[in-house]
Amino acid sequence: MSVSKTVTLPGGAKIPSVGCGTWTVWEAPPGAVCEAVKAAIAEGYRHIDCAWAYANEHEVGEGIEAKIKDGTVARGDLFVTTKLWDTAHRRGAVTEQLKKALVNLKLDYLDLYLIHWPTSLKEGDENFPQDENGKHIFAFHDLLDTWKGMEDAVDAGLAKNIGISNFNSQQVQRVIDGARIKPCNIQIEVNPFFSNVKLIDFCRERGLTVTAYAPFGNPNRPWKKSDDPLLFEQPILKEIAAAKGKTPAQVCLRFLLQRGLAIVPKSVTPSRIKENFQLFDFELSEAEMKQLFSLNRDFRVYEQDITIDHPEYPFKIPF
Ligand SMILES: NC(=O)c1ccc[n+]([C@@H]2O[C@H](COP(=O)([O-])OP(=O)(O)OC[C@H]3O[C@@H](n4cnc5c(N)ncnc54)[C@H](OP(=O)(O)O)[C@@H]3O)[C@@H](O)[C@H]2O)c1
């Protein structure tokens, strides 16, 4: 099965299907993300996935600026996404934060702006506001009010496309029902341990494209438990990889591409940045796809415990 190098949004814009993830909070020294973005663009990546909450948009911006200045790309060649953080869910705060993000990224528009999570935190300079007991301080904004702020960003020419991330099916439906501009993309966790089939089908039936985050289930996450399953050690994955002359990581990514998803693997390692982009010279058969689907165990690595008591916490229903 051949796969497209782009995923087409309902409005006709195309997301390059392989993007460069940039969430490196705990493992990258200062400067590493900038270097990773430069290496990714040099390698051929044209889609960069960022977020306010990663606190490194300025480094991503430096990397993009360097590759535009050295003539490797023009702004129009790139598809840049960033995400609205939970502390800016008030309608008026949405474009305020976006304008700051654009300064960080050294851009004058975004290709895609996403609401990062449906849960809101107290507005202010702190990304993770806590009370004196260390409990995160919630805010309560109607999702549709936040969505109106996203629509304002389109009207102001600051974002070409808008979407959501980590919403459950009911939240997706609420936004669709109340939207003037429908969400065109949802970014959610998808990897062989978390196939997320029902939510993907639900969103596609309603016209949203889907981006898979944590395509490897982030094997180096600091909160990994000793008995968590290890994706790259799965015999099925290793056997398919050996048969194709590819790595388990490449098989994971190809599996997602063949499902029609955009993907945003993250690496700050030049050899892996290259490896994660070499996905178009092999194919998985239907039988191999089936074997990879069989690895699903509904094992989610991003549970966002800090907002588990928030009324909009998304993971309390099956999908
Ligand atoms: N919307 C959301 O809420 C959300 C949540 C999570 C993530 N995301 C996005 O999705 C991106 C990817 O997710 P993620 O960063 O959590 O996890 P991931 O891409 O599944 O895994 C990243 C980890 O895998 C390692 N790695 C990368 N390529 C590899 C390869 N070919 N072989 C072996 N190991 C490899 C990386 O190490 P090195 O870097 O050391 O090479 C890093 O430790 C993020 O960066 C972010 O842009 C979005």
The ligand as an SDF file (V2000), in Angstrom:
LIG
                    3D

 48 52  0  0  0  0  0  0  0  0999 V2000
   -0.7770   17.1050   21.7300 N   0  0  0  0  0  0  0  0  0  0  0  0
   -0.2010   16.6200   22.8060 C   0  0  0  0  0  0  0  0  0  0  0  0
   -0.7530   16.6530   23.9290 O   0  0  0  0  0  0  0  0  0  0  0  0
    1.1230   15.9380   22.6900 C   0  0  0  0  0  0  0  0  0  0  0  0
    1.5600   15.1010   23.7200 C   0  0  0  0  0  0  0  0  0  0  0  0
    2.7890   14.4820   23.5730 C   0  0  0  0  0  0  0  0  0  0  0  0
    3.5450   14.6940   22.4410 C   0  0  0  0  0  0  0  0  0  0  0  0
    3.1220   15.5510   21.4610 N   0  0  0  0  0  0  0  0  0  0  0  0
    3.9420   15.8200   20.2500 C   0  0  0  0  0  0  0  0  0  0  0  0
    4.3610   14.5850   19.7120 O   0  0  0  0  0  0  0  0  0  0  0  0
    5.7800   14.5520   19.6660 C   0  0  0  0  0  0  0  0  0  0  0  0
    6.2590   13.1290   19.8290 C   0  0  0  0  0  0  0  0  0  0  0  0
    5.8670   12.5800   21.0580 O   0  0  0  0  0  0  0  0  0  0  0  0
    6.8810   12.3010   22.2300 P   0  0  0  0  0  0  0  0  0  0  0  0
    8.0260   13.2590   22.0980 O   0  0  0  0  0  0  0  0  0  0  0  0
    6.1700   12.3130   23.4840 O   0  0  0  0  0  0  0  0  0  0  0  0
    7.3280   10.8060   22.0200 O   0  0  0  0  0  0  0  0  0  0  0  0
    7.8570    9.8720   20.8400 P   0  0  0  0  0  0  0  0  0  0  0  0
    8.1060   10.6500   19.5940 O   0  0  0  0  0  0  0  0  0  0  0  0
    6.9470    8.7040   20.8120 O   0  0  0  0  0  0  0  0  0  0  0  0
    9.2410    9.3810   21.4460 O   0  0  0  0  0  0  0  0  0  0  0  0
   10.3170   10.2570   21.6010 C   0  0  0  0  0  0  0  0  0  0  0  0
   11.4570    9.4870   22.2560 C   0  0  0  0  0  0  0  0  0  0  0  0
   11.8610    8.4230   21.3850 O   0  0  0  0  0  0  0  0  0  0  0  0
   13.2390    8.5330   21.0850 C   0  0  0  0  0  0  0  0  0  0  0  0
   13.3920    8.2150   19.6550 N   0  0  0  0  0  0  0  0  0  0  0  0
   13.0700    8.9930   18.6050 C   0  0  0  0  0  0  0  0  0  0  0  0
   13.3200    8.3660   17.4450 N   0  0  0  0  0  0  0  0  0  0  0  0
   13.8120    7.1420   17.7670 C   0  0  0  0  0  0  0  0  0  0  0  0
   14.2680    6.0410   16.9950 C   0  0  0  0  0  0  0  0  0  0  0  0
   14.2480    6.0910   15.6540 N   0  0  0  0  0  0  0  0  0  0  0  0
   14.7120    4.9470   17.6510 N   0  0  0  0  0  0  0  0  0  0  0  0
   14.7250    4.8990   19.0120 C   0  0  0  0  0  0  0  0  0  0  0  0
   14.3020    5.9220   19.8000 N   0  0  0  0  0  0  0  0  0  0  0  0
   13.8510    7.0400   19.1800 C   0  0  0  0  0  0  0  0  0  0  0  0
   13.6210    9.9680   21.3760 C   0  0  0  0  0  0  0  0  0  0  0  0
   14.9800   10.0360   21.8140 O   0  0  0  0  0  0  0  0  0  0  0  0
   16.0200   11.1570   21.3190 P   0  0  0  0  0  0  0  0  0  0  0  0
   15.3090   12.4610   21.1950 O   0  0  0  0  0  0  0  0  0  0  0  0
   17.0250   11.1510   22.4110 O   0  0  0  0  0  0  0  0  0  0  0  0
   16.5850   10.6710   20.0110 O   0  0  0  0  0  0  0  0  0  0  0  0
   12.6740   10.3440   22.5010 C   0  0  0  0  0  0  0  0  0  0  0  0
   13.2020    9.9840   23.7560 O   0  0  0  0  0  0  0  0  0  0  0  0
    6.1910   15.5250   20.7720 C   0  0  0  0  0  0  0  0  0  0  0  0
    7.5430   15.9170   20.6910 O   0  0  0  0  0  0  0  0  0  0  0  0
    5.2020   16.6200   20.5450 C   0  0  0  0  0  0  0  0  0  0  0  0
    5.5830   17.4300   19.4420 O   0  0  0  0  0  0  0  0  0  0  0  0
    1.9070   16.1560   21.5660 C   0  0  0  0  0  0  0  0  0  0  0  0
  1  2  1  0
  2  3  2  0
  2  4  1  0
  4  5  1  0
  4 48  2  0
  5  6  2  0
  6  7  1  0
  7  8  2  0
  8  9  1  0
  8 48  1  0
  9 10  1  0
  9 46  1  0
 10 11  1  0
 11 12  1  0
 11 44  1  0
 12 13  1  0
 13 14  1  0
 14 15  2  0
 14 16  1  0
 14 17  1  0
 17 18  1  0
 18 19  2  0
 18 20  1  0
 18 21  1  0
 21 22  1  0
 22 23  1  0
 23 24  1  0
 23 42  1  0
 24 25  1  0
 25 26  1  0
 25 36  1  0
 26 27  1  0
 26 35  1  0
 27 28  2  0
 28 29  1  0
 29 30  1  0
 29 35  2  0
 30 31  1  0
 30 32  2  0
 32 33  1  0
 33 34  2  0
 34 35  1  0
 36 37  1  0
 36 42  1  0
 37 38  1  0
 38 39  2  0
 38 40  1  0
 38 41  1  0
 42 43  1  0
 44 45  1  0
 44 46  1  0
 46 47  1  0
M  CHG  2   8   1  16  -1
M  END
$$$$
